[in-house]
């Protein structure tokens, strides 16, 4: 890392988040209520600060703030118009194109955390023409994007995973075989999860489903089954404690495709198995062990898996590629290639 950082430091990196409704800072990770994208931005920016000069520009922020992630400024701050060595835009491809007009020679990256909708099919050709590189958060995400855009309209696409903390490990916490956990916004298939839980409870009457809802989106989920406990919005540390206590992260929904699935990776990192839908979004990539994947529309298959884990809890661990140190290294490599002189880039490729 030191050799890499010496080649590009003190490069000025702007991370531009035009999607948030209000500013957010590192302390919000402790308080809870942040979505996975915002949490990822803060963690990556904090890890990069030892090697590059990072500033995060946020929509909805009214005052400048200093945090572990670096200076946090308004999206309208005129300092964004000054020279940058690289610019990273969150999700909004049209914002990346707008910044390209202001920064004609600056490497610009679109850090994509979502699957674009059909109305965004023109984005590929526009990004390719503007020389904007897209950073996807999983190989599955990148493959789907290439298919969506088509071979003639695909810009340069690279993959950098979302990060989990380096120190997330199993500990001595006792798991409760009667405790399942859903730890996502309710729009991510909670209504379907309720249906599967209701069926499970016919076989295990003492089973509980704890729901940790970050609270950033209201969503109709239908009748709440007996045995559901709402935990509300939790700090990250509190959520990890819930993961350690649960038999599994219970996520056998078939409707919402994750581009990465941060809570899935975090649960495995602390030794908690996850129950997810086979071949939905990036599930099979992030949850590589097939014993954790099921047909979410097959109650018998879900029942069999839960019954087996209640008898003998499954042993799981983290994928080292998801660790924050590895993710930060990947970003440093991207910035090094983008900002290094042509001769240096040639040497790196040899």
C-alpha positions in Angstrom: 0.0 0.0 0.0 2.8 2.4 0.8 4.4 2.0 -2.6 1.1 2.5 -4.3 0.1 5.6 -2.3 3.5 7.2 -2.8 2.8 7.2 -6.6 -0.4 9.2 -6.4 -0.3 11.1 -3.1 -1.5 13.7 -2.5 -4.0 13.2 -5.3 -7.3 15.2 -4.8 -10.3 12.9 -5.0 -13.8 14.2 -5.0 -16.6 11.8 -4.1 -19.9 13.3 -5.3 -23.2 12.0 -3.9 -26.2 13.6 -5.6 -28.6 11.0 -4.4 -28.9 11.7 -0.7 -31.7 13.9 0.7 -29.5 15.3 3.5 -25.9 15.3 4.5 -24.5 12.4 6.5 -21.3 11.9 8.5 -19.2 9.2 10.1 -21.1 9.5 13.4 -24.3 8.4 11.6 -22.7 5.0 11.3 -22.8 4.7 15.1 -26.4 6.1 15.4 -27.9 4.0 12.6 -30.4 4.9 9.9 -27.9 5.0 7.0 -28.4 2.9 3.9 -25.7 0.6 2.7 -24.5 3.0 0.0 -24.0 5.9 2.3 -22.2 3.6 4.9 -20.0 2.3 2.1 -19.0 5.8 0.9 -18.0 6.8 4.5 -16.0 3.6 5.1 -14.2 3.8 1.8 -13.5 7.5 2.1 -12.1 7.0 5.6 -9.8 4.2 4.5 -8.5 6.2 1.5 -7.7 9.3 3.6 -4.3 7.9 4.6 -3.3 7.9 1.0 -5.2 10.5 -0.9 -6.9 13.8 -0.2 -10.6 12.9 -0.2 -13.6 15.3 -0.1 -17.2 14.1 -0.1 -19.8 16.4 -1.7 -23.3 15.7 -0.7 -26.7 16.7 -1.9 -28.8 18.3 0.9 -25.8 19.3 3.0 -26.1 22.9 4.3 -22.9 23.3 6.2 -19.3 22.1 5.8 -18.2 19.4 8.3 -15.0 17.6 9.0 -15.2 13.9 9.7 -13.1 10.7 9.6 -14.2 10.5 5.9 -12.6 13.9 5.2 -14.3 17.2 4.6 -18.0 16.9 3.9 -19.3 19.7 1.7 -22.4 20.8 -0.2 -23.0 19.6 -3.7 -23.1 23.3 -4.6 -19.7 24.1 -3.1 -17.7 25.9 -5.7 -14.6 24.0 -4.7 -15.9 21.1 -6.7 -15.3 23.3 -9.8 -11.6 23.5 -8.9 -9.0 21.1 -10.2 -9.5 17.5 -9.1 -7.3 14.5 -9.8 -10.3 12.2 -10.0 -14.0 12.4 -9.4 -16.3 9.6 -8.3 -20.0 10.1 -8.8 -22.6 8.0 -7.0 -25.3 6.4 -9.2 -26.4 9.5 -11.2 -24.9 9.2 -14.7 -26.2 12.5 -15.9 -24.3 14.2 -13.0 -21.1 12.5 -14.3 -21.7 13.9 -17.7 -22.3 17.4 -16.3 -19.0 17.2 -14.4 -17.2 16.0 -17.5 -18.1 19.3 -19.2 -16.4 21.1 -16.3 -13.5 18.8 -15.9 -12.5 17.8 -19.4 -9.2 16.1 -18.6 -10.1 14.6 -15.2 -10.7 10.9 -14.7 -14.4 10.5 -13.8 -15.9 7.3 -12.4 -19.6 6.5 -12.0 -19.8 4.4 -8.8 -22.9 2.4 -9.5 -24.8 0.7 -6.6 -28.1 0.0 -8.4 -29.4 -1.7 -11.5 -30.4 1.0 -13.9 -34.0 1.1 -15.2 -35.2 0.8 -18.8 -35.3 4.6 -19.1 -31.5 4.7 -18.7 -30.6 2.7 -21.7 -28.9 5.7 -23.3 -26.5 6.0 -20.5 -24.0 3.5 -22.0 -23.3 5.4 -25.2 -23.2 8.7 -23.4 -20.8 7.5 -20.7 -18.6 5.8 -23.3 -18.4 9.0 -25.4 -17.6 11.0 -22.3 -14.8 8.6 -21.2 -16.5 7.9 -17.9 -15.6 4.6 -16.2 -18.3 2.7 -14.4 -17.4 1.0 -11.1 -19.8 -1.9 -10.3 -20.0 -3.5 -6.9 -19.9 -7.1 -7.9 -19.1 -9.2 -11.0 -22.7 -10.1 -11.3 -23.6 -6.4 -11.3 -21.1 -5.7 -14.1 -22.3 -8.6 -16.2 -25.9 -7.5 -15.9 -24.9 -4.0 -16.8 -23.0 -5.1 -19.9 -26.0 -7.1 -21.0 -28.4 -4.2 -20.4 -26.3 -1.7 -22.3 -25.3 -3.9 -25.2 -21.8 -4.5 -26.7 -21.7 -1.4 -28.8 -22.7 1.0 -26.0 -20.7 -0.3 -23.0 -18.2 2.1 -21.4 -15.2 0.8 -19.5 -16.5 -1.2 -16.5 -14.6 -2.3 -13.5 -15.6 -4.1 -10.3 -14.8 -3.1 -6.7 -16.7 -4.8 -3.9 -18.5 -3.0 -1.1 -16.4 -3.3 2.1 -16.9 -5.1 5.4 -14.8 -4.1 8.4 -11.5 -5.9 8.7 -12.2 -6.8 12.3 -15.6 -8.5 11.8 -15.0 -12.0 13.1 -17.0 -14.7 15.0 -16.9 -14.5 18.8 -18.3 -16.5 21.7 -21.8 -15.1 21.5 -24.4 -17.9 21.9 -26.8 -18.3 19.0 -30.5 -18.6 19.7 -32.0 -21.4 17.6 -35.4 -19.7 17.9 -34.2 -16.3 16.6 -34.1 -15.2 12.9 -33.1 -11.8 11.7 -34.2 -9.6 8.8 -31.8 -6.6 8.5 -32.9 -4.5 5.5 -35.3 -1.9 4.4 -38.8 -3.4 4.2 -39.0 -2.8 0.4 -36.4 -5.5 0.0 -39.0 -8.3 0.1 -40.1 -8.1 3.8 -43.8 -8.9 2.8 -42.6 -12.2 1.2 -40.3 -12.9 4.2 -43.3 -12.5 6.5 -45.2 -15.2 4.5 -42.3 -17.6 4.7 -41.9 -17.0 8.4 -45.6 -17.5 9.1 -45.3 -21.0 7.5 -42.1 -21.8 9.4 -43.8 -20.9 12.7 -46.4 -23.6 12.2 -43.5 -26.1 12.7 -41.6 -24.1 15.3 -44.1 -22.1 17.4 -41.3 -20.5 19.5 -39.6 -19.0 16.5 -39.1 -15.2 16.4 -38.2 -13.0 13.5 -36.4 -9.8 14.5 -36.7 -7.0 12.0 -34.0 -4.3 11.9 -35.3 -1.6 9.7 -33.0 1.4 9.0 -36.1 3.5 8.7 -35.3 5.5 5.6 -38.3 4.2 3.6 -41.9 3.5 4.5 -43.3 0.4 2.8 -46.5 -1.6 3.0 -45.7 -5.2 4.1 -49.2 -6.5 4.9 -50.3 -8.2 8.1 -47.5 -8.8 10.6 -47.2 -12.5 11.7 -47.1 -13.5 15.3 -43.5 -13.8 16.6 -42.2 -10.7 14.7 -40.2 -8.3 16.9 -39.4 -4.9 15.4 -36.0 -3.6 16.5 -36.2 -0.2 14.7 -33.1 1.6 13.4 -29.9 0.2 15.0 -26.4 1.5 15.1 -23.9 -0.7 13.1 -22.5 -2.1 16.4 -26.0 -3.0 17.6 -26.9 -4.6 14.3 -23.7 -6.8 14.4 -24.7 -7.9 18.0 -28.1 -8.9 16.6 -26.4 -10.9 13.8 -24.2 -12.8 16.4 -27.3 -13.9 18.4 -29.4 -15.0 15.5 -29.6 -18.5 14.0 -29.4 -16.9 10.6 -30.1 -13.9 8.5 -33.5 -14.7 7.1 -33.7 -13.3 3.6 -35.5 -15.9 1.3 -37.2 -13.2 -0.8 -37.5 -13.5 -4.6 -38.3 -9.9 -5.6 -35.5 -7.6 -4.8 -32.1 -8.2 -6.5 -29.1 -7.0 -4.6 -26.1 -5.6 -6.5 -23.9 -6.7 -3.6 -25.8 -7.3 -0.3 -23.7 -5.8 2.4 -25.6 -7.3 5.3 -25.2 -10.8 3.8 -21.5 -10.4 3.7 -21.4 -8.9 7.2 -23.4 -11.8 8.6 -21.1 -14.4 7.2 -18.1 -12.4 8.5 -19.4 -12.8 12.1 -20.1 -16.5 11.5 -23.9 -16.2 10.9 -25.3 -18.1 8.0 -27.8 -16.4 5.7 -30.8 -17.9 3.9 -31.2 -16.2 0.5 -32.9 -16.8 -2.8 -30.8 -18.8 -5.3 -29.7 -16.9 -8.4 -31.2 -13.5 -7.5 -29.0 -10.5 -8.1 -25.5 -11.1 -6.7 -26.7 -13.6 -4.1 -24.7 -16.5 -5.6 -21.6 -14.4 -5.8 -21.7 -12.8 -2.3 -23.1 -16.0 -0.6 -20.9 -18.5 -2.5 -21.7 -21.5 -0.3 -24.7 -23.2 -2.0 -25.9 -24.5 1.4 -27.0 -20.9 2.2 -29.1 -20.6 -0.9 -32.7 -21.9 -1.5 -35.7 -21.6 -3.7 -37.5 -18.8 -1.8 -40.8 -20.0 -3.2 -40.4 -23.5 -1.8 -41.5 -23.6 1.9 -40.3 -27.2 2.3 -36.8 -26.3 1.2 -36.7 -23.4 3.6 -38.1 -25.6 6.4 -35.5 -28.3 5.8 -32.6 -25.8 5.9 -33.8 -24.1 9.2 -34.4 -27.5 10.8 -30.9 -28.6 9.9 -29.3 -25.4 11.2 -31.3 -25.7 14.5 -29.8 -29.1 15.0 -26.2 -28.1 14.0 -25.4 -24.5 13.3 -23.6 -24.0 10.0 -20.0 -22.7 10.1 -19.4 -19.8 7.7 -16.7 -17.1 7.3 -16.0 -13.9 5.4 -14.7 -13.6 1.9 -11.3 -11.8 2.2 -12.0 -9.9 -1.0 -14.8 -8.0 0.9 -12.5 -6.7 3.6 -12.1 -2.9 3.8 -8.3 -3.1 3.4 -8.7 -5.1 0.2 -11.4 -2.8 -1.1 -9.3 0.3 -0.3 -6.3 -1.3 -2.2 -8.5 -1.8 -5.2 -9.6 1.9 -5.2 -6.0 3.0 -4.8 -5.0 0.9 -7.8 -7.8 2.4 -9.9 -6.7 6.0 -8.9 -3.1 5.1 -9.6 -3.8 4.0 -13.1 -6.1 6.9 -13.8 -3.8 9.6 -12.4 -0.3 8.3 -13.2 1.7 9.7 -16.2 1.5 7.7 -19.4 5.0 6.2 -18.9 4.1 5.0 -15.4 0.9 3.5 -16.7 2.9 1.6 -19.3 5.3 0.3 -16.7 2.4 -0.9 -14.5 0.9 -2.9 -17.4 4.1 -4.8 -18.1 
